Amino acid sequence: MKRAALAAGLALVPIGWILAVLPLGMTGHMAGHMIAVAIAAPFLALGLSQGRLDPARLWPGLASPMAMMLVELVTVWLWHLPALRAATMTSLPLLGLEQFCFLGAGLLLWSSVLRADHRAAGIGALLLTSMHMTLLGVLIGLAPRPLYAAADHHLAGMDPLIDQQLSGVLMLLVGGASYFIGGLVLLASLLRQRGAA
């Protein structure tokens, strides 16, 4: 199962990067973000868990779920500031750094919550992450005007505001759901462990 998860994560990383780079508007860019932070990262974390490259094993003192939740929160919100968002649209190296940050923050968070001794804190970290992803998705989706004027809006000539609204919905659904479901799965495993003890 770990090998399959690692293979899936590795296969998803370039797909996310391609979606972020192609002129698919804000929606395509957001799809790239969500693949990196909320889909590829948990697969990679599961595939690397308890192995020699597991970030939670490499840095056990740093990789606590709540600390990594804060790292992920700052990373996601910082890169969605309009000035940084505009800068990534004109710089391929900056866009690459942005995607790397999303993947790294997601991997650190998911790796930390998969540690057996961090399950309870991991549940809280994933649920809090679900909440902040949902909030940011709502703010982007319900904004009354385009927040990211420099974004490429090439999705079949789509209006920039509609493109932004779709990207907010995508973040809300994928980002919020990924972390919420992860929290529920961890909770179920914790309850099974305590029931068996």
ABEGO torsion letter per residue (X at the ends): XAAAAAAAAAAAAAAAAAAAABBAEAAAAAAAAAAAAAAAAAAAAAAABGBAABAAAABAAABBAAAAAAAAAAAAAAAABAAAAAAAAABAAAAAAAAAAAAAAAAAAAAAAABAAAAAAAAAAAAAAAAAAAAAAAAAAABABBABAABBBABGGBBAAAAAAAAAAAAAAAAAAAAAAAAAAAAAAAAAAAAAX
